[in-house]
Amino acid sequence: MAAVKVYGMPLSSCTARVLTCLIEKGVEYELIPLNLAVGEHKQPGYLAKQPFGQIPVLEDGDLTLFESRAIAKYVAYKYKDQGTDLLRHENAKESALVVVWTEVESQQYNPPISTLVYELLIKGMYGMTTDQAVVDAQSEKLGKVLDVYEARLTESKYLAGNSYSLADQNHIPYTYFLMKTPAASLINSRPHVKAWWEEISSRPSFQKVLANAANA
């Protein structure tokens, strides 16, 4: 049995972020699925691990962590000497840029893209009506962020330099879902962003997450 346990749903955006990181680092793990439809994430036993009742949670021995970006950073640091160097820890300049662009993903990219995915994809799954005004506003916001990305990616292959890092990886799950909606044009209309997306989304780590979810 794997020492590292992950509680979540195989292809929820935040669980996928953690699983992709674990696979990229070559860490064996056990995924413990939670049925959100019946409220398993709101039961006392789980709330003792994650007081906000969200997924995922990672258990590594006696350490319990929540918040997917924090978990990914922990995994990338603990296992820094194996798998892909997601933190660029041996290069101070590149390491600093990883920090910058992981913050950009969290603070600038995630708010509009997560709202778009909710409006254009999640609502439809539950028979809810898309709010076009929200879609238009968030598309404009994300477009401005992607203009910055397009400029950045004319200078380097990846966000933090010429090596794949956590800064890129954190973008994968929500962008994957966005690409299933009409808002995919926001990515496809920017050639450097499109090339970057095609590169990072085709990595074996994320492809394994998708395959595992399909077989779950």
N, C-alpha and C positions, 0 to 999 in steps of 0.2 A: 504494500500500500504506500502510495506517495506521501512524503512528509508534508508537502504543500497541498492545502485544500482550498478550493474556490467555491463559494456559494453564489449561485446566480442562474441566469438563463443563457444558454449557449451563444445566442446571437443578439442579446441585448447590447446596445452600443457600449455601455461601460464594462460589462463582463467581457465582451470581445476585445476591448482595449487591454485588459489584464491578461487574457489568454494569449493574445498575439505576442505580448511581451514575454511571457513565460516560454513560449515556443521559440521565439527569437533567441532567447538566452539558453535554450536547451535544458530547461528545468522540468523535471517530471512533476506532474500535478494530478490531483483528483478533482473533477468537477462534480459538485453536489447540486443537482438541479433544484430550483425552488419553483413551486407552482404559485405564481402571483395571482392567478385567477381565483384561487381559493384562500388567498391571504396568508400564505405560509411566511411571507416576509414581515407580517405584522404580529406573529406569535411571540410570546414572551421569550422563548428560547433563542429565537433569532434576534429579537430586540436587545438581548443581552450582548450580542456581538455587534449589532449596528443599531444604535438608539434611534436613528431616523427612519428605520424600516425601508431602506433602499438596498439595491444590489449594485456591485458584488461585495462580498467580504472575503478576505484572504486570511487563512490560518497557517502559520509557519512555526511549528513547535508551540511554544507558549506565547507567541506574538499573534495578536489579532488586529488586522487593519481594515479600514474601509476608506472610501473615496478612490476611484479607479486611477486617477493620475498620481496620487500619493503611493498607491500600491505599485504602479508601474515603475515609479522612480526608485522605490525600495528594491524591487526585483533587479532593476538595472544596476543598482549600486552593489547589492549583496553579491550578485553573480557577475561582477564587472570583469572578472578574469576568464570568463567563458562566453561562448557565443559572440554575437555582434556587440561591439562597444557602443552601446546606445547613448552613453553620457559623454563620450569623447574625453574620458577622464585623464588621459595622458597628454592632452593638449589644452592648456589653460584658455587660450583664445577660443577654440572650438567649443570647449565645455561651457564657457560663458555664453556663447551664441545659442547653445542648446537650451540653456536656462531662459534666455530672452524669448526664443521662439516657442517654447512650451508655454510660457506666459501669454504670448500672443494668441496661441490656440485657445487657451482657457478664457481669456478676457475679451478678445476681439472676434475670433472665428466661431467659437461655440455658441454664443448667444443667438446670433441670427440663424445659423445652420440648424440648430436643434429646434428652433421655432418653426422653420420651414419644413423640416421632416415631420414634425407633429401635425402641422396644418395639411400638408400634401400627402402624407402617407398614413400616419397613425389614425387620424380622424376618420378616414375612409374605412379603415379596418373595423371601426366600431360604429359605423353608420352615422357619423357626425358630419356636419356641413363645414366645408372649408371656408374660412373668412378671407376673402380675396384681398381686402384692404390690408390685412396683416401680412399676407403673402407678398404683396407689392412693396410694403414698407421694409420687410426683412430682406427681400431680394435686393433692394437698393443698398441696404446696409452691407450685406454680404458682398455685393459687387464691388463696393469701395474697398473692402478688406482684400478681396482677390486682386484688385488693381495693385495693391502693395505687394502681394505675393508674386504677381506677374513680374514686377520690376525686380524683386529680390531674386527670382529664379532665372532671370537673364544673367545674373552674376555668378551663380553657383548651381550645381545640379540639385542640391537639397537645401533645406532652409538654413541649416547651421553650417553649411560648407559643402564640400564635395563628398561627404560620407553620410550615409543614412544614419539617423539618430532618433532618439525619443521624440524630438521635435516634429519629425515627420510622422512617426508611428501614431502619435496621439490623434492625428487627424483622420485616421483610416475609417473607424466605424461609422461615424456620422456622415462622412463623405460617401461611403458605400451606399447608404440609404438615400442620400440626396440624389445620387446618380440614377435612382429608380423613379425619379419624378421629373416633371417638365423643367424644374430648376437646374437640372443637369447642364443646361445651356450656359449657366454661369461658369462652370468649369470648362466646358468644351469650347467656349468662345475665346478662351485665353490660352494660346498655344503652349506657353511654358508651364502654366498650371496644369494643363491637360497632360502634357508629357510627364510631369512630376507625379500626377495622380496615377497614371497608367503604370509607372515604375513602382511606386510604393504599394499599390493595391495588388500587384502581381507577385509580391514576395511569397515564398513558400509558407512562411509563418501564418499570414492571414489566409492564404488559400487552404491551409490545414484547418483553421478555425471554421471556415465555411463548410469544408467537407465533414468535419466532425458534427457540426450543427445539422447538416442534412441527414446524417446517419443517426442522430439522437432519437 
